[in-house]
Amino acid sequence: MKYFTIVVGILLLITGIADLSVGIWYYQILRWIVCICSGILAYQFYAEQSKLFILYLCIVILFNPVAQIYLGKELWKIADIITALTFIPAVFWKNKK
């Protein structure tokens, strides 16, 4: 799970920083991946009785691929960067315990 979280964080950073000219399929796949990864992290933090599970639960809701939340391109870039910055510390938090 550690490497998966790192890869998702890097993908989100690239998406947030770069102006990619890819099709909508990339963003749909990214939504699924981020939603699944956030759901797993939320479950793990909930099992540890850490309050960080609320953060990852909010990310699951934001990146939900079924009931989508529509934001503008600039807002999604900001959301991608903030989400990426929450994934990278999660890796080190989980390894410390």
N, CA and C of each residue as an Amber inpcrd file, in Angstrom:
protein
   291
   0.8280000  -1.1920000   0.0000000   0.0000000   0.0000000   0.0000000
   0.8710000   1.2540000   0.0000000   2.0730000   1.1500000   0.5820000
   2.9570000   2.2990000   0.6870000   3.3190000   2.8390000  -0.6980000
   3.7240000   1.9620000  -1.5920000   4.1400000   2.3990000  -2.9280000
   2.9530000   2.8900000  -3.7480000   1.8030000   2.2680000  -3.5660000
   0.5930000   2.6990000  -4.2630000   0.2280000   4.1250000  -3.8590000
   0.3370000   4.4230000  -2.5800000   0.0310000   5.7610000  -2.0830000
   1.0250000   6.7880000  -2.6290000   2.2890000   6.4200000  -2.7000000
   3.2960000   7.3250000  -3.2500000   3.0180000   7.6090000  -4.7220000
   2.6960000   6.5750000  -5.4820000   2.4050000   6.7490000  -6.9180000
   1.1800000   7.6330000  -7.1120000   0.1440000   7.4210000  -6.3270000
  -1.0630000   8.2440000  -6.4400000  -0.7480000   9.6970000  -6.0900000
   0.0560000   9.9160000  -5.0590000   0.4530000  11.2720000  -4.6970000
   1.2260000  11.9530000  -5.8130000   2.1290000  11.2210000  -6.4590000
   2.8980000  11.7840000  -7.5700000   1.9900000  12.0890000  -8.7580000
   1.0690000  11.1790000  -9.0670000   0.1260000  11.4380000 -10.1670000
  -0.7110000  12.6830000  -9.9040000  -1.1520000  12.8470000  -8.6700000
  -1.9380000  14.0330000  -8.3300000  -1.1010000  15.3080000  -8.4230000
   0.1420000  15.2390000  -7.9960000   1.0140000  16.4080000  -8.1090000
   1.2370000  16.7860000  -9.5680000   1.4910000  15.7920000 -10.4060000
   1.6860000  16.0600000 -11.8350000   0.4260000  16.6540000 -12.4330000
  -0.7110000  16.1160000 -12.0750000  -1.9720000  16.6220000 -12.6060000
  -2.2360000  18.0420000 -12.1290000  -1.8990000  18.3360000 -10.8830000
  -2.1430000  19.6660000 -10.3390000  -1.1930000  20.7200000 -10.8490000
   0.0520000  20.3330000 -11.1080000   1.0540000  21.3090000 -11.5250000
   1.0860000  21.4920000 -13.0350000   1.1140000  20.4000000 -13.7660000
   1.2460000  20.4700000 -15.2210000  -0.1010000  20.7340000 -15.8820000
  -0.0510000  21.3260000 -17.0360000  -1.2720000  21.5370000 -17.8250000
  -1.3480000  20.4150000 -18.8510000  -1.9380000  19.3030000 -18.4350000
  -1.9910000  18.1180000 -19.2860000  -3.0900000  18.2390000 -20.3280000
  -2.7810000  17.7960000 -21.5130000  -3.8030000  17.7790000 -22.5640000
  -4.1340000  16.3240000 -22.8750000  -4.6820000  15.6620000 -21.8790000
  -5.1090000  14.2700000 -22.0300000  -6.6310000  14.2360000 -22.0530000
  -7.1360000  13.1160000 -22.4440000  -8.5830000  12.9780000 -22.5200000
  -9.2250000  12.8550000 -21.1500000 -10.5220000  12.8710000 -21.1500000
 -11.2890000  12.7690000 -19.9050000 -11.0680000  11.4130000 -19.2320000
 -10.6580000  10.4170000 -20.0050000 -10.4310000   9.0840000 -19.4580000
  -9.3690000   9.1170000 -18.3560000  -8.3470000   9.9540000 -18.5070000
  -7.2790000  10.0520000 -17.5030000  -7.8460000  10.5210000 -16.1640000
  -8.6780000  11.5350000 -16.2150000  -9.2370000  12.0850000 -14.9850000
 -10.2350000  11.1210000 -14.3460000 -10.9650000  10.3800000 -15.1690000
 -11.8890000   9.3900000 -14.6230000 -11.1390000   8.2580000 -13.9230000
 -10.0670000   7.7790000 -14.5450000  -9.2580000   6.7270000 -13.9220000
  -8.6060000   7.2550000 -12.6490000  -8.1280000   8.4880000 -12.7070000
  -7.5070000   9.0930000 -11.5300000  -8.5100000   9.2150000 -10.3800000
  -9.7450000   9.5650000 -10.6930000 -10.7880000   9.6300000  -9.6580000
 -10.9780000   8.2820000  -8.9780000 -11.0570000   7.2170000  -9.7800000
 -11.2300000   5.8790000  -9.2170000 -10.0440000   5.5080000  -8.3290000
  -8.8400000   5.7670000  -8.8160000  -7.6410000   5.3990000  -8.0690000
  -7.5540000   6.1790000  -6.7540000  -7.7860000   7.4820000  -6.8070000
  -7.7130000   8.3120000  -5.6040000  -8.8130000   7.9210000  -4.6230000
  -9.9880000   7.6430000  -5.1200000 -11.0980000   7.2540000  -4.2540000
 -10.7880000   5.9370000  -3.5350000 -10.2560000   4.9760000  -4.2590000
  -9.9260000   3.6770000  -3.6540000  -8.8020000   3.8320000  -2.6320000
  -7.7530000   4.5500000  -3.0060000  -6.6180000   4.7390000  -2.1020000
  -7.0420000   5.5030000  -0.8460000  -7.8520000   6.5300000  -1.0030000
  -8.3300000   7.2950000   0.1470000  -9.2440000   6.4540000   1.0310000
 -10.0470000   5.6200000   0.4170000 -10.9160000   4.7360000   1.1890000
 -10.1250000   3.7520000   2.0320000  -9.0570000   3.2110000   1.4580000
  -8.2020000   2.2850000   2.2050000  -7.5110000   3.0120000   3.3570000
  -6.9910000   4.2100000   3.0740000  -6.3390000   4.9810000   4.1340000
  -7.3380000   5.3740000   5.2260000  -8.5420000   5.7540000   4.8350000
  -9.5600000   6.1150000   5.8230000  -9.8730000   4.9190000   6.7170000
  -9.9880000   3.7480000   6.1210000 -10.2640000   2.5440000   6.8970000
  -9.1170000   2.2330000   7.8630000  -7.8790000   2.3530000   7.3780000
  -6.7340000   2.0600000   8.2300000  -6.6310000   3.0440000   9.3950000
  -6.8600000   4.3180000   9.1210000  -6.8050000   5.2990000  10.2100000
  -7.9910000   5.1340000  11.1700000  -9.1320000   4.7060000  10.6590000
 -10.2800000   4.4520000  11.5250000  -9.9830000   3.2680000  12.4440000
  -9.3340000   2.2340000  11.8980000  -8.9920000   1.0670000  12.7020000
  -7.9910000   1.4210000  13.7970000  -7.1350000   2.4100000  13.5330000
  -6.1790000   2.8660000  14.5370000  -6.7940000   3.8910000  15.4930000
  -8.0340000   4.2180000  15.2840000  -8.7560000   5.2270000  16.0580000
  -8.0690000   6.5890000  15.9740000  -7.5850000   6.8940000  14.7790000
  -6.9690000   8.1990000  14.5270000  -8.0100000   9.1070000  13.8780000
  -7.9570000  10.3750000  14.2160000  -8.9190000  11.3190000  13.6530000
  -8.5890000  11.6970000  12.2140000  -7.4610000  11.2170000  11.7020000
  -7.1150000  11.4850000  10.3050000  -8.0650000  10.7950000   9.3280000
  -8.8210000   9.8220000   9.8090000  -9.7480000   9.1430000   8.9060000
 -10.7880000  10.1090000   8.3510000 -11.1050000  11.1690000   9.0840000
 -12.0760000  12.1560000   8.5990000 -11.5340000  12.8640000   7.3640000
 -10.2340000  13.1880000   7.3670000  -9.6060000  13.8280000   6.2120000
  -9.7230000  12.9520000   4.9730000  -9.3970000  11.6790000   5.1070000
  -9.4340000  10.7810000   3.9540000 -10.8620000  10.4270000   3.5450000
 -11.7720000  10.4710000   4.4820000 -13.1860000  10.2910000   4.1430000
 -13.6840000  11.4680000   3.2950000 -13.2400000  12.6790000   3.6200000
 -13.5910000  13.8520000   2.8090000 -13.0020000  13.7470000   1.4080000
 -11.7890000  13.2010000   1.2960000 -11.1800000  13.0120000  -0.0220000
 -11.9600000  11.9840000  -0.8200000 -12.4330000  10.9330000  -0.1590000
 -13.2700000   9.9330000  -0.8490000 -14.5200000  10.5940000  -1.4080000
 -15.1420000  11.4520000  -0.6420000 -16.3560000  12.1290000  -1.0960000
 -16.0490000  13.0670000  -2.2500000 -14.9410000  13.8060000  -2.1740000
 -14.5860000  14.7460000  -3.2320000 -14.2490000  14.0490000  -4.5410000
 -13.5370000  12.9390000  -4.4760000 -13.1000000  12.2400000  -5.6800000
 -14.0120000  11.0700000  -6.0480000 -15.1960000  11.0180000  -5.4800000
 -16.1390000   9.9390000  -5.7620000 -16.4580000   9.9000000  -7.2580000
 -16.1630000   8.7790000  -7.9320000 -16.4080000   8.7090000  -9.3770000
 -17.8710000   8.4500000  -9.7440000 -18.6760000   8.0110000  -8.8000000
 -20.0690000   7.6940000  -9.1050000 -20.9490000   8.9310000  -8.9670000
 -20.8990000   9.5720000  -7.8130000 -21.6550000  10.8100000  -7.5840000
 -20.6550000  11.9550000  -7.6250000 -20.3440000  12.4100000  -8.8120000
 -19.2530000  13.3520000  -9.0140000 -19.5940000  14.7610000  -8.5390000
 -18.5650000  15.4180000  -8.0310000 -18.6530000  16.8320000  -7.6830000
 -17.9520000  17.5870000  -8.8030000 -18.6350000  18.5430000  -9.4000000
 -18.0800000  19.2760000 -10.5250000 -17.4810000  20.5920000 -10.0520000
 -16.1910000  20.7260000 -10.2710000 -15.4770000  21.9530000  -9.9510000
 -14.8280000  22.4610000 -11.2400000 -14.4250000  23.6940000 -11.2430000
 -13.7070000  24.2250000 -12.3890000 -12.3000000  23.6450000 -12.4640000
 -11.6460000  23.8580000 -13.5840000 -10.3150000  23.2950000 -13.8110000
  -9.3150000  23.7970000 -12.7760000  -9.3670000  25.0640000 -12.4540000
  -8.4200000  25.6300000 -11.4910000  -8.6680000  25.0870000 -10.0820000
  -9.9260000  24.9130000  -9.7160000 -10.2230000  24.3530000  -8.3970000
  -9.7780000  22.8970000  -8.2900000  -9.9060000  22.1500000  -9.3890000
  -9.4490000  20.7690000  -9.3760000  -7.9320000  20.7050000  -9.2540000
  -7.2270000  21.6430000  -9.8770000  -5.7700000  21.6650000  -9.7470000
  -5.3690000  21.8930000  -8.2950000  -6.0410000  22.8070000  -7.6340000
  -5.7600000  23.0680000  -6.2220000  -6.1020000  21.8380000  -5.3790000
  -7.2370000  21.2220000  -5.6520000  -7.6390000  20.0170000  -4.9100000
  -6.6460000  18.8820000  -5.1370000  -6.1440000  18.7410000  -6.3590000
  -5.1610000  17.6930000  -6.6490000  -3.8740000  17.9070000  -5.8620000
  -3.4000000  19.1390000  -5.8160000  -2.1550000  19.4270000  -5.1020000
  -2.3240000  19.2090000  -3.6040000  -3.4150000  19.6870000  -3.0410000
  -3.6500000  19.5120000  -1.6040000  -3.8010000  18.0320000  -1.2610000
  -4.5020000  17.2970000  -2.0950000  -4.6780000  15.8670000  -1.8560000
  -3.3520000  15.1360000  -1.9500000  -2.5330000  15.4930000  -2.9300000
  -1.2090000  14.8680000  -3.0570000  -0.3690000  15.1400000  -1.8200000
  -0.4740000  16.3430000  -1.3000000   0.3010000  16.6930000  -0.1100000
  -0.2090000  15.9860000   1.1390000  -1.4240000  15.4760000   1.1250000
  -1.9190000  14.6910000   2.2610000  -1.5510000  13.2150000   2.1290000
  -1.3330000  12.7470000   0.8850000  -0.9830000  11.3340000   0.6900000
   0.4610000  11.0440000   1.0950000   1.3630000  11.9490000   0.7990000
   2.7710000  11.6830000   1.0510000   3.0660000  11.5520000   2.5510000
   2.5550000  12.4360000   3.4240000   2.7850000  12.2110000   4.8630000
   2.0870000  10.9530000   5.3980000   1.0180000  10.5260000   4.7600000
   0.3130000   9.3240000   5.2120000   1.2120000   8.1070000   5.1200000
   2.0810000   8.0730000   4.1260000   3.0030000   6.9420000   3.9730000
   3.9390000   6.8730000   5.1710000   4.4870000   8.0120000   5.5670000
   5.4280000   8.0270000   6.6720000   4.7220000   7.8320000   8.0060000
   3.4910000   8.2990000   8.1060000   2.7140000   8.1050000   9.3320000
   2.4460000   6.6250000   9.5540000   2.0550000   5.9290000   8.4760000
   1.7490000   4.5050000   8.5890000   2.9980000   3.6910000   8.8850000
   4.1560000   4.0940000   8.3700000   5.3920000   3.3370000   8.6090000
   5.9320000   3.5560000  10.0200000   5.6030000   4.6910000  10.6140000
   6.0910000   5.0030000  11.9450000   5.4030000   4.1340000  12.9980000
   4.1860000   3.7500000  12.7420000   3.4040000   2.9940000  13.7330000
   3.7130000   1.5140000  13.6600000
